[in-house]
Amino acid sequence: MMSSSAGYGNSLDSADSVRDNRNRKRAVIASTIGAIIEWYDFGLYSIAAGLVFPSLFFPNSDALAGTLNSFIVFAVGYIARPVGALIFGHFGDRLGRKGALVATILLMGFGTFLVALVPTYQHIGIWGAVILSVLRFLQGLGVGAEWSGAILLSMEWSKPKRRGLFASWPQIGVPMGALFSNLLFGGASLATGSAFMTWGWRIPFAFSAILVMLGLYMRLGLTETPVFREFANAGQVQKLPVIKAIQQHYREIILITLLRMSELSSFIIFTVFVFTIGVQVLHFDRNFILAALLVGLAIECFCVPISGALADRFGRKLMFMIGVAGAGLFSFVYFAGFATASPSLVFLVIALSLIPHGLQYGAEAALITESFSANVRYSGSAVGYQLASILGGGPTPIIATLLFVRDRSGYLIAGYLVLCSIISIIAAAFMRDGHRASRADGA
C-alpha cells in the first residue's frame, strides 16, 4: 500500500510537472507573439509619422514643420501610456494578468485598424489629424499595460533561475514588431508604387485586424500565472493596487522612470528619426533606409534573449549598464557615418545601431519587475515603465528635430543621447538587482 501510494504521488507530481511545462511554454509563446502584434501596431504609426503623415495631414507646412507636427501627434501615444498603465495595471493585479492582456490587444488592434480609414487633410482638413490623435491615444492606452502583462505572464511561469531569460522573450516584441511593420510598409510601398501615398499606406494598418484575431485567440487559451493564483488564494489581492504600489514602491517607480531614458531615446532616434535624416536630408531612397533598419532589427531580435540569459548569470544591472553605455558612445559613430553620405557606411551604422538597445532591453524586464512585490507588480512596473514614456519617449523626436534644425551634423542629438545614458546609469546604480535572490530560490 505504501509503495502504491508513493507511486500514485509520483505520477501526480509527474503530471503536474508536464502540465506546468506545457503552460510555461504556452505562456512564453503567447506573451511573445502578442507583444509582437502590439508593437507591430504601434510601430506602424512610428514609420508613417516620418514618411507619410506630414504631407497627408499637414500639407501646408514645409518638410521639417510637417514632420514636427506629425511627431507631436506621435507623442500623444506616449502621453496615453501611463493612463493605460493605471487602468489596466489595476485590473491586472485585481483580476489577473490574462484578462488585462486580452483587453489591451483588443484596444490596440481597434485603434490601429481605424487609422486605415482616416480621411486625409484633402478630404476633411485638420479633422484628419484630430482623429489620428484620438486613435493614437487609444494605441497608447493599450501599449501602456501590454508591457507589464506580457513580461509577468512569461516571468511568473518561469523557474527562478531563468527569470531573466523568460522575462526577456516578450521584449523581442519591440524589434520583431518593428521588423514586421517595416516589412509590410516597405512591401506596400513596392506593390502600390505611385499609389502608395494615395491609398497604399493604409494596407499595413488594415492588415493589423488579422494579426489581432491571432493574438486574441492565443491569449484566450492561456492559464493564469501561478504567482497570481497564489496571492489571490491567500487573500492578498489589493483593493487599490496602484495606490498601494505608489505607497510602497514610490522610490522604484521614480528610478524606473529615469532608468529608461537611454533605452527610449536611442530606439526612437535609430528607428523613427532615421527616416527624417536619411530620406528628407540625405535624399537616400526610403527603401534603402528601410532595408538597413530591417537588418538592425533582425540583429536585435537575437541580442534581446542573449542579454536576458546573461542577466541570469552576471546580473541585470551589469548587462543593462553595458547596453546603456554602448548606446551613448555609439551615437557619435552613428552620426559620423551619416556625415560621410557613403551608402555603405550609412547602411552599416544603421544595421549596428540597435545592438546596445537590445542589451538594455533584454536585461531591463527582470530588473524592473523584480523590484515590486507580487500583488502590486503589474501596477507598479506598468506605472514606472510608462511614466518614462512621457519623459523619454514622446519628446525625443520633437527634441531631435529641433536640435537637428540647429545642427545638421547630428552631434547635438548624439550629445542628447549621451545625457540620457548618464541619467539611466545613475538610476540603475540605485536599483535593486534581483539576480542573486532568484538564483537563491533554486532552479
C-alpha positions in Angstrom: 0.0 0.0 0.0 2.8 2.4 0.9 4.5 1.6 -2.4 1.3 2.0 -4.3 0.5 5.3 -2.6 4.0 6.6 -3.3 3.8 5.6 -6.9 0.5 7.4 -7.2 2.0 10.5 -5.7 5.0 10.4 -8.1 2.6 10.1 -11.0 0.7 13.1 -9.8 4.0 15.1 -9.5 5.0 14.0 -12.9 1.6 15.0 -14.4 1.8 18.4 -12.6 5.4 18.9 -14.0 4.3 18.1 -17.5 1.3 20.4 -17.2 3.4 23.2 -15.8 6.0 22.8 -18.6 3.2 22.9 -21.2 1.7 26.0 -19.6 5.1 27.6 -19.3 5.8 27.2 -23.0 2.4 28.4 -23.9 2.7 31.5 -21.7 6.1 32.4 -23.3 4.8 31.9 -26.8 1.5 33.7 -26.3 3.1 36.6 -24.5 5.8 37.0 -27.1 3.5 36.8 -30.1 1.0 39.1 -28.5 3.8 41.6 -27.8 5.0 41.4 -31.4 1.5 42.1 -32.7 1.0 45.1 -30.3 4.4 46.6 -31.2 3.7 46.0 -34.9 0.6 48.1 -34.5 2.5 50.8 -32.5 5.4 50.7 -35.0 3.3 51.4 -38.0 2.5 54.9 -36.8 6.1 55.5 -35.9 7.1 54.8 -39.6 4.2 56.7 -41.0 4.9 59.7 -38.8 8.2 60.3 -40.6 7.3 59.2 -44.1 3.6 59.6 -44.8 1.6 61.7 -42.4 3.5 65.1 -42.7 2.4 65.5 -46.4 -1.1 63.9 -46.0 -2.3 65.5 -42.8 -0.1 68.7 -42.6 0.3 69.6 -46.3 0.5 73.4 -45.7 3.7 73.1 -43.7 7.3 72.8 -45.0 9.0 69.5 -44.7 10.5 69.9 -41.2 7.5 71.7 -39.8 5.2 69.0 -41.1 7.4 66.3 -39.6 7.4 68.2 -36.3 3.5 68.4 -36.3 3.4 64.7 -37.1 5.8 63.9 -34.2 3.6 65.9 -31.9 0.7 63.6 -32.7 3.2 60.7 -32.3 3.9 61.9 -28.8 0.2 61.6 -27.9 0.6 57.8 -27.8 3.3 58.2 -25.2 1.3 60.5 -23.1 -1.5 58.0 -23.1 0.7 55.1 -21.9 0.7 56.0 -18.2 -3.1 56.3 -18.3 -3.3 52.8 -19.7 -0.8 51.6 -17.1 -3.0 53.0 -14.3 -6.2 51.5 -15.7 -5.1 48.0 -16.7 -2.4 47.8 -14.0 -5.3 47.9 -11.5 -7.2 45.1 -13.2 -4.0 43.1 -13.8 -3.3 42.9 -10.0 -7.0 42.7 -9.1 -8.4 40.2 -11.6 -5.4 38.6 -13.2 -2.7 39.0 -15.9 -4.7 37.2 -18.6 -7.8 39.4 -18.6 -5.8 42.6 -18.8 -3.8 41.3 -21.7 -6.9 40.3 -23.7 -8.3 43.8 -23.2 -5.1 45.5 -24.3 -4.7 43.6 -27.6 -8.3 44.4 -28.5 -7.8 48.1 -27.7 -4.6 48.3 -29.6 -5.9 46.5 -32.6 -9.1 48.6 -32.8 -7.1 51.9 -32.7 -4.6 50.7 -35.3 -7.2 49.3 -37.8 -9.2 52.5 -37.8 -6.1 54.5 -38.9 -6.5 52.8 -42.2 -9.9 54.5 -42.6 -9.0 58.1 -41.5 -9.6 60.7 -44.3 -6.7 63.0 -45.1 -6.4 66.8 -45.0 -7.6 66.9 -48.6 -11.0 65.5 -47.6 -11.7 66.8 -44.1 -9.0 69.3 -43.3 -7.4 69.4 -39.9 -10.0 66.9 -38.5 -8.0 64.1 -40.0 -5.1 65.0 -37.7 -7.6 65.2 -34.8 -8.9 61.7 -35.5 -5.3 60.5 -35.7 -4.6 61.9 -32.3 -7.6 60.1 -30.8 -6.6 56.8 -32.3 -3.0 57.3 -31.3 -4.3 57.9 -27.7 -6.2 54.5 -27.9 -3.0 52.8 -29.1 -1.1 54.3 -26.2 -3.7 53.1 -23.7 -3.2 49.5 -25.0 0.6 49.6 -25.0 0.5 51.2 -21.5 -0.5 47.9 -20.0 0.8 45.5 -22.6 4.5 45.5 -21.5 4.0 44.6 -17.8 1.3 42.0 -18.6 3.4 40.2 -21.2 6.5 40.2 -19.1 4.7 39.0 -16.0 2.9 36.3 -17.9 6.2 34.9 -19.1 8.3 35.5 -16.0 5.8 34.3 -13.4 5.6 30.9 -15.2 9.4 30.6 -15.3 11.8 28.8 -13.0 13.5 31.2 -10.5 17.0 30.9 -12.0 15.7 31.7 -15.5 13.6 34.7 -14.8 15.9 37.0 -16.7 15.6 34.9 -19.9 11.9 34.3 -19.6 11.2 37.9 -18.9 13.3 38.9 -22.0 11.3 36.9 -24.5 8.3 39.3 -24.7 10.9 42.1 -25.2 11.5 40.7 -28.6 8.1 42.1 -29.4 9.6 45.5 -29.9 12.2 44.8 -32.6 10.2 42.0 -34.1 7.0 44.1 -34.3 9.1 47.0 -35.7 10.6 44.5 -38.2 7.2 43.3 -39.4 5.7 46.8 -39.6 8.7 48.0 -41.6 8.5 44.9 -43.9 4.8 45.4 -44.6 5.2 49.2 -45.0 8.1 48.5 -47.5 6.1 45.8 -49.2 3.1 48.1 -49.6 5.3 50.8 -51.0 6.8 48.5 -53.6 3.5 46.9 -54.5 1.5 50.1 -54.9 4.2 52.3 -56.4 2.9 55.8 -57.1 -0.4 55.0 -55.5 1.3 54.4 -52.1 0.8 57.9 -50.9 -2.8 57.8 -52.1 -4.0 54.5 -50.6 -1.1 52.0 -50.4 0.0 53.2 -46.9 -3.4 52.1 -45.5 -2.8 48.4 -46.2 -0.4 47.6 -43.3 -2.9 49.3 -40.9 -5.8 47.3 -42.2 -3.8 44.1 -42.0 -3.5 44.5 -38.2 -7.1 43.2 -37.9 -5.9 39.8 -38.9 -3.0 39.8 -36.5 -5.1 40.9 -33.6 -7.5 38.0 -34.1 -4.5 35.7 -34.0 -3.2 37.3 -30.8 -6.6 37.2 -29.2 -7.1 33.5 -30.0 -3.8 32.7 -28.3 -4.4 34.8 -25.2 -7.9 33.4 -24.6 -6.4 29.9 -24.3 -3.9 30.9 -21.5 -3.9 29.8 -17.9 -3.5 32.4 -15.2 0.0 32.6 -13.7 0.8 30.5 -10.5 2.1 33.7 -8.8 -1.2 35.5 -9.2 -3.2 32.4 -8.1 -1.0 32.0 -5.0 -1.5 35.5 -3.7 -5.2 35.6 -4.8 -5.9 32.3 -2.9 -4.1 33.7 0.1 -6.4 36.7 0.1 -3.6 39.2 -0.6 -5.3 40.9 -3.6 -5.2 44.7 -3.0 -8.4 46.7 -3.5 -6.4 49.6 -4.9 -3.1 48.1 -6.1 -2.0 51.2 -8.0 -2.2 53.3 -4.8 -0.5 50.5 -2.8 2.3 50.3 -5.3 2.9 54.0 -5.2 2.9 54.0 -1.4 5.2 51.0 -1.1 7.4 51.5 -4.1 7.5 55.2 -5.0 11.3 55.1 -4.9 11.4 52.3 -7.5 8.8 54.0 -9.7 10.9 57.2 -9.8 14.1 55.3 -10.6 12.4 53.3 -13.4 11.1 56.5 -14.9 14.7 57.8 -15.1 16.2 54.3 -15.9 14.5 54.1 -19.3 15.8 57.5 -20.7 18.6 55.9 -22.7 16.6 52.9 -24.0 13.6 55.0 -25.1 15.5 57.9 -26.7 18.1 55.8 -28.6 15.4 53.4 -30.0 13.3 56.3 -31.3 16.3 58.1 -32.8 17.6 55.0 -34.5 14.2 53.7 -35.8 12.0 56.7 -36.3 14.1 59.8 -36.8 16.4 57.9 -39.1 13.9 58.4 -41.9 13.9 62.1 -41.4 17.7 62.3 -41.7 18.1 59.6 -44.3 15.3 60.4 -46.7 14.5 64.1 -46.2 18.0 65.4 -45.7 20.5 63.0 -47.4 17.9 62.0 -50.0 18.5 58.3 -49.8 15.7 56.1 -51.2 13.4 55.2 -48.3 13.6 51.5 -49.2 17.4 51.7 -48.8 17.0 53.1 -45.2 14.3 50.6 -44.6 16.5 47.7 -45.7 19.3 48.8 -43.3 16.8 49.2 -40.5 15.4 45.7 -41.1 18.9 44.2 -40.7 19.4 46.2 -37.5 16.0 45.0 -36.1 16.8 41.4 -37.1 20.1 41.6 -35.2 18.4 43.0 -32.1 16.0 40.1 -32.0 18.9 37.9 -31.2 20.5 40.3 -28.8 17.5 40.6 -26.5 17.2 37.0 -25.3 21.0 36.7 -25.1 21.1 39.7 -22.8 18.3 38.1 -20.7 20.2 34.9 -20.4 23.4 36.7 -19.5 21.4 38.8 -16.9 20.6 35.5 -15.2 24.3 34.7 -15.0 26.0 38.0 -14.4 23.2 40.3 -13.1 20.5 42.5 -14.5 22.2 45.8 -13.7 25.5 44.9 -15.3 24.0 43.9 -18.6 21.7 46.9 -18.6 24.5 49.3 -17.9 26.7 47.8 -20.7 23.9 48.4 -23.2 23.3 52.0 -21.9 27.0 52.9 -22.2 27.1 51.4 -25.6 24.1 53.4 -26.9 25.6 56.7 -25.7 29.0 56.1 -27.2 27.7 54.6 -30.5 25.5 57.6 -31.2 28.6 59.6 -32.2 29.7 56.8 -34.5 26.2 56.7 -35.9 26.1 60.4 -36.9 29.7 60.3 -38.1 28.6 57.5 -40.5 25.7 59.7 -41.8 28.1 62.6 -42.2 30.1 60.7 -44.8 26.9 60.3 -47.0 28.5 57.0 -48.1 25.8 54.4 -48.7 27.9 51.5 -47.4 28.8 53.3 -44.1 25.2 54.7 -43.6 23.9 51.1 -44.1 26.5 49.8 -41.6 25.8 52.2 -38.8 22.0 51.7 -39.1 22.4 47.9 -39.1 24.5 48.0 -35.9 22.7 50.8 -34.1 20.2 48.6 -32.2 22.7 46.2 -30.6 23.1 48.4 -27.5 19.4 48.8 -27.2 18.9 45.0 -27.3 21.4 44.6 -24.5 19.5 47.1 -22.4 16.1 45.8 -23.3 16.8 42.1 -22.6 18.1 42.8 -19.1 15.6 45.5 -18.3 12.5 43.4 -18.0 13.6 41.4 -14.9 15.4 44.3 -13.4 12.2 46.4 -13.4 9.5 43.7 -12.5 11.5 42.1 -9.7 11.6 45.4 -7.9 7.9 45.0 -6.8 6.1 42.7 -4.5 3.9 40.2 -6.4 0.5 41.6 -5.5 1.3 45.1 -6.9 3.8 44.0 -9.5 1.6 44.7 -12.5 0.6 48.1 -11.3 4.0 49.3 -10.1 6.0 48.1 -13.0 3.5 49.4 -15.5 3.3 52.9 -13.9 7.1 53.3 -13.6 7.7 51.9 -17.1 5.2 54.1 -18.8 5.9 57.3 -16.9 9.2 57.1 -18.6 7.4 57.3 -21.9 6.3 60.9 -21.2 9.8 61.9 -20.2 12.0 60.0 -22.6 9.6 58.7 -25.4 7.2 61.3 -26.7 9.5 64.3 -26.5 12.5 62.6 -28.2 11.6 63.1 -31.9 10.5 66.6 -31.2 13.8 67.4 -29.4 15.7 65.7 -32.1 14.0 67.7 -34.8 14.7 71.0 -33.0 18.3 70.0 -32.4 18.7 69.0 -36.0 17.5 72.4 -37.2 20.3 74.0 -35.2 23.0 71.5 -36.2 22.6 69.3 -39.3 25.7 67.2 -38.3 23.5 65.3 -35.7 26.2 65.6 -33.0 23.8 67.7 -30.8 21.4 64.8 -31.0 24.3 62.5 -30.0 25.0 64.7 -27.0 21.4 64.4 -26.0 21.6 60.6 -26.2 24.8 60.7 -24.0 22.9 62.8 -21.4 20.1 60.3 -21.4 22.7 57.5 -20.9 24.2 59.2 -17.9 20.8 59.6 -16.3 20.0 55.9 -16.9 23.3 54.7 -15.5 22.8 56.8 -12.3 19.2 55.5 -11.9 20.3 51.9 -12.5 23.0 52.2 -9.8 20.3 52.7 -7.2 18.1 49.9 -8.3 17.9 46.6 -6.5 19.2 43.7 -8.6 17.0 40.5 -8.2 19.7 38.4 -9.7 21.1 36.9 -6.5 17.7 36.4 -4.9 16.4 34.5 -8.0 19.4 32.2 -8.0 19.0 31.6 -4.3 15.4 30.5 -4.9 16.6 27.5 -6.8 16.1 26.0 -10.3 
